[in-house]
Amino acid sequence: MKALAFGGKETVHYESVPDPIIEVSTDEIVKIHLTAICGSDLHVYHRREKGLDQGTTMGHEFVGEIVEIGGEVKAFEKGDIVFSPFTTNCGKCYYCRKGLTSLCKEGLLFGWVQNGKGLQGVQAEYARVPLADSTLLRLPRNVLPEEGLLLCDCFSTGYFCAEMAEIRSGGVYAVVGCGPIGLMAIVATRDLGGEQVYGIDAISHRLLLGQEFGAIPINYEEDDPSAILRELTDGRGADAVLEAVGNASAAKSAMNLVRPGGIIAVVGFHTDEQFSFTPVEAYDKNLTYKVGRCPARHYMKRLLPLVQEKKYPLVSVISHRLPLSQGVRAYEMFDKKLEGCVKIVLEPWSQDANLQHSRHAVGG
């Protein structure tokens, strides 16, 4: 089959790789209809996160059709259209029962193989899904595949971030980074009752999307977000900051933005060895700092009814859709934010080289 494989720093290859097979009786094989590039893929792409074997198939977000089923699978049939969190989970261990499915003791991350062990990714024509019964969800007929794809990671992670921020009516909130997850965090903050939400970025079209979702845009290259929020809050700052970038600059900005006694909620994936602020700064500010990988399988099920309400035009974050065969170009576009890129969807079975802006195609 064809797939996007890791080729080393800032290198992916569109190439032929072995087809996945049923390895244990709880596996399924899924034909991928839609997949996507995530910001966390760029940590691997730039080798900020090290250890991935060269040749590993990239990616962890997908919607597809079940084409093979292991003998112990009970919940699905061939032909079912399914979507998946970015990690597999058993549904039975201590962490799964607590809703922390991303910490499952048997779970694996799609697209991470190190020293020959792990699970291949899903930027491919087919994927193997271990622990299929407890990992996958069937896509309802009234949910767009693109909506299901966003539930796999972006929307779930954004909502997780907003819940960590303890959103309350009357509060003042700042979202640092208006990429796909930051935009979904804006949606979630508004959904949870946040009325004053500030979206902070330097890219105009991302700020505009944040504004469409209900945020007040602040371009940090033109204005000082901390000064603006202090002026609006009698010198205090934001009640909570939702940090969706994952670098030292964003972490420092969050510390500057949050009021004493406030919360910093972090879903941006950090690869730095140290915090960009000191324990003394955190102590003096009575800071609550919450960080972690979203338990996406838990949130997917919870958020599915909200998506079915069609209350928010979530698919507006999808700026481009391209054939998988143009995946090398897609990584460059996403990395360098070219052509108004926000979120790229890849279609493994499309041969249409002219696919571009998908908002029109899905009515978002």
C-alpha positions in Angstrom: 0.0 0.0 0.0 1.0 3.7 -0.2 1.8 5.7 2.9 3.7 8.7 4.2 6.8 7.4 5.9 9.3 9.2 8.2 12.5 9.7 6.4 14.6 11.6 8.9 14.6 15.3 9.9 12.2 17.4 7.9 11.7 14.5 5.5 8.7 12.3 4.7 8.3 10.0 1.7 5.3 8.9 -0.2 6.2 5.3 -0.8 5.0 1.7 -0.8 5.0 0.0 2.6 3.8 -3.5 3.7 0.0 -3.9 4.0 -1.1 -4.2 7.6 -2.4 -7.6 8.7 -4.4 -9.0 11.6 -1.8 -9.8 14.3 -4.0 -10.7 17.2 -7.7 -11.6 17.4 -8.8 -8.2 18.8 -7.4 -6.3 15.7 -9.2 -4.8 12.8 -7.9 -3.5 9.5 -9.4 -0.2 8.4 -9.4 1.3 4.9 -8.6 5.0 5.5 -11.0 7.4 3.9 -9.7 10.6 5.6 -6.5 11.3 7.6 -4.8 14.5 8.6 -1.6 16.2 9.6 -1.4 17.3 13.3 0.8 19.8 15.0 2.4 17.0 17.0 3.5 15.4 13.7 5.8 18.4 13.3 7.6 17.6 16.5 8.6 14.3 14.9 9.2 16.0 11.5 11.7 18.4 13.0 13.1 15.8 15.4 12.2 17.8 18.4 10.8 14.5 19.6 13.4 11.9 18.9 13.3 8.1 18.8 11.0 7.3 15.9 12.3 4.6 13.5 12.9 5.7 10.0 10.3 4.2 7.7 7.5 4.5 10.3 4.2 5.4 8.8 3.2 8.8 10.1 -0.1 10.1 11.4 -2.7 9.4 14.1 -6.1 10.9 13.0 -8.4 8.9 10.7 -11.9 7.9 9.6 -12.3 4.8 7.5 -14.1 1.6 6.7 -13.6 -1.8 8.4 -12.3 -4.3 5.9 -11.0 -7.1 8.1 -11.9 -8.2 11.6 -10.1 -10.4 14.1 -11.9 -13.4 15.6 -12.6 -11.8 19.0 -14.0 -8.5 17.7 -17.6 -8.2 18.9 -18.7 -4.6 18.4 -18.1 -4.1 14.7 -18.7 -5.6 11.3 -17.1 -5.3 7.9 -18.3 -2.2 6.1 -18.8 -0.1 9.3 -17.5 3.4 9.0 -15.5 4.2 12.1 -13.3 6.9 13.6 -10.6 6.6 16.2 -8.7 8.4 19.0 -4.9 8.8 18.4 -4.1 6.1 21.0 -5.6 2.6 21.4 -7.1 1.6 24.7 -8.4 -1.5 26.4 -11.4 0.1 28.1 -10.9 -2.0 31.3 -7.7 -0.9 33.1 -7.6 1.5 36.0 -6.9 4.5 33.8 -9.5 3.7 31.2 -12.1 3.3 33.9 -11.2 6.8 35.2 -11.6 8.3 31.7 -7.8 8.7 31.2 -7.8 6.5 28.1 -4.6 8.1 26.8 -2.8 6.5 29.8 -4.1 2.9 29.1 -1.6 0.3 30.2 -2.1 -1.6 27.0 -2.5 1.4 24.7 -0.3 2.4 21.8 0.1 5.7 19.9 -0.6 5.5 16.2 2.4 6.4 14.2 5.1 5.7 16.8 7.5 2.8 16.3 10.8 2.8 18.2 13.4 0.1 18.0 11.0 -2.0 16.0 8.2 -1.8 18.6 5.0 0.2 18.4 2.2 0.9 16.1 2.3 2.2 12.5 0.5 5.4 11.6 -2.6 6.1 9.5 -1.4 8.5 6.8 -1.8 5.5 4.6 -4.3 3.5 2.6 -4.9 1.0 5.4 -4.2 0.8 9.1 -4.2 -1.9 11.8 -6.3 -1.0 14.8 -5.5 -3.1 18.0 -8.0 -3.4 20.8 -10.6 -2.4 18.2 -13.8 -2.9 20.2 -12.7 -0.4 22.9 -10.8 2.0 20.7 -13.1 2.7 17.7 -16.4 4.4 17.5 -18.9 3.9 14.7 -19.6 7.1 12.8 -23.3 8.1 12.9 -25.0 8.9 9.6 -25.6 12.5 10.6 -22.0 13.2 11.4 -19.7 14.3 8.5 -16.5 12.3 8.1 -14.6 15.6 8.6 -16.4 16.1 11.9 -15.4 12.6 13.0 -11.9 13.4 12.0 -11.8 16.5 14.2 -13.2 14.5 17.1 -10.2 12.1 16.8 -7.9 14.7 18.2 -8.5 18.5 17.6 -12.0 19.0 19.1 -11.5 16.5 21.9 -8.1 18.1 22.8 -9.5 21.6 22.6 -12.4 20.7 24.9 -10.1 18.9 27.3 -8.0 22.1 27.5 -11.1 24.2 28.2 -12.3 21.9 31.0 -8.9 22.0 32.6 -9.2 25.8 32.5 -12.4 25.6 34.7 -14.4 28.0 32.5 -17.0 30.0 34.3 -19.5 32.6 33.2 -18.1 36.1 33.8 -14.4 35.0 33.5 -11.8 36.3 31.2 -9.9 33.8 29.2 -7.0 33.8 26.7 -6.2 31.1 24.2 -2.5 31.2 23.1 -2.2 29.9 19.6 -5.0 29.9 17.0 -4.0 26.7 15.2 -6.5 23.9 14.9 -6.5 22.9 18.5 -6.4 26.5 19.8 -9.5 27.2 17.6 -11.3 24.2 19.0 -10.3 25.4 22.5 -12.1 28.7 21.7 -15.2 26.8 20.6 -15.1 24.8 23.8 -14.6 27.8 26.0 -17.6 29.5 24.5 -19.6 26.3 24.8 -18.7 26.0 28.5 -20.0 29.5 29.1 -16.9 31.7 28.6 -18.0 35.1 27.3 -14.8 37.0 27.2 -12.4 34.9 25.2 -9.2 36.4 23.6 -7.5 34.5 20.8 -3.8 35.3 20.5 -1.8 34.7 17.4 0.2 36.6 14.7 -1.4 35.0 11.6 -4.3 37.1 10.3 -6.5 34.3 8.8 -6.2 32.2 12.0 -7.2 35.2 14.1 -10.2 35.8 11.8 -11.3 32.2 12.3 -10.9 32.6 16.0 -13.1 35.7 15.8 -15.7 33.7 13.8 -15.8 31.1 16.6 -16.4 33.9 19.2 -13.0 35.1 20.3 -11.7 38.6 20.4 -8.5 38.6 18.3 -5.1 40.0 19.5 -2.2 40.0 17.1 0.8 39.8 19.4 3.1 41.3 16.8 1.0 44.5 16.8 -0.2 44.7 20.4 0.8 43.5 23.9 -1.8 40.9 24.9 -0.7 41.1 28.6 -1.2 44.8 28.7 -4.6 44.6 27.0 -5.8 42.0 29.5 -4.5 43.8 32.5 -6.2 47.0 31.4 -9.5 45.1 31.1 -9.2 43.4 34.5 -8.0 46.2 36.8 -4.4 45.0 36.4 -5.1 41.3 37.2 -4.9 39.4 33.9 -6.8 36.4 32.6 -8.6 34.0 34.9 -7.2 31.1 32.9 -4.9 30.8 29.9 -5.3 27.9 27.4 -1.9 27.2 25.8 -2.2 25.3 22.6 1.2 25.8 21.0 3.8 23.9 22.9 7.0 26.0 23.0 8.9 28.1 25.5 7.6 31.4 24.1 4.0 30.3 24.5 4.6 29.1 28.0 6.2 32.4 29.0 3.3 34.3 27.4 0.8 32.2 29.4 2.6 33.0 32.6 2.5 36.7 31.8 -1.2 36.6 30.8 -2.6 34.7 33.8 -3.7 36.5 36.9 -2.5 35.6 40.4 -4.5 32.6 41.6 -5.3 31.7 38.0 -5.0 28.6 35.9 -2.7 27.7 32.9 -4.1 24.8 31.0 -1.6 23.3 28.5 -2.3 20.9 25.6 0.5 22.2 23.4 3.1 19.4 23.3 6.3 20.6 24.9 9.7 19.1 24.0 11.9 21.5 26.0 13.7 20.0 29.0 12.8 22.8 31.4 9.9 25.2 32.0 10.3 28.8 30.8 9.3 30.1 34.2 10.7 29.4 37.6 9.2 27.6 40.6 9.4 30.9 42.4 7.3 32.7 39.8 4.7 29.9 40.0 4.7 30.0 43.8 4.5 33.8 44.0 1.5 33.8 41.6 -0.3 30.9 43.4 -0.5 29.3 40.0 -2.5 26.2 39.1 -0.7 24.5 36.1 -2.5 21.7 34.3 -1.0 19.8 31.5 -1.4 16.5 29.7 -2.3 14.4 26.7 -6.0 14.4 26.0 -7.9 11.1 26.7 -9.4 11.4 23.3 -11.5 8.2 23.3 -13.3 9.4 26.5 -14.0 12.8 24.9 -15.0 11.5 21.5 -18.0 9.7 23.0 -18.9 12.6 25.3 -18.7 15.2 22.5 -20.4 13.2 19.8 -23.9 14.5 20.8 -22.6 18.1 20.6 -21.3 17.6 17.1 -24.6 16.0 16.1 -26.4 19.3 17.2 -24.4 21.1 14.4 -24.1 24.1 16.7 -20.6 25.0 15.6 -19.1 25.0 12.1 -16.2 22.9 13.2 -15.0 21.9 9.8 -14.2 25.6 9.0 -10.7 24.8 10.5 -10.0 22.5 7.6 -8.5 24.8 5.1 -7.1 22.3 2.6 -7.7 18.7 1.4 -5.2 17.0 -0.7 -4.6 13.5 -2.1 -2.2 11.4 0.1 0.1 11.4 -2.9 0.8 15.1 -2.2 1.6 14.5 1.4 5.2 15.7 1.1 3.9 19.0 -0.2 1.2 19.0 2.6 3.8 18.7 5.3 5.7 21.7 3.9 2.5 23.7 3.6 1.5 22.9 7.2 5.0 23.4 8.6 5.5 26.8 6.9 1.8 27.9 7.1 1.7 28.4 3.4 -1.4 29.3 1.3 -3.5 30.2 4.3 -3.0 26.7 5.8 -4.8 25.8 9.0 -5.7 22.1 8.9 -5.0 19.7 6.1 -7.1 16.7 5.4 -5.5 13.9 3.2 -7.4 11.5 1.0 -5.5 8.2 0.4 -7.8 7.1 -2.4 -8.1 10.4 -4.3 -6.2 11.0 -7.5 -7.5 14.6 -7.9 -4.4 16.8 -7.7 -6.6 19.9 -7.8 -8.2 19.3 -4.3 -7.6 22.4 -2.2 -9.9 24.2 0.0 -12.3 21.9 1.7 -14.6 24.3 3.5 -16.7 24.6 0.4 -16.7 20.9 -0.2 -18.1 20.0 3.2 -20.4 23.0 3.7 -18.5 24.3 6.7 
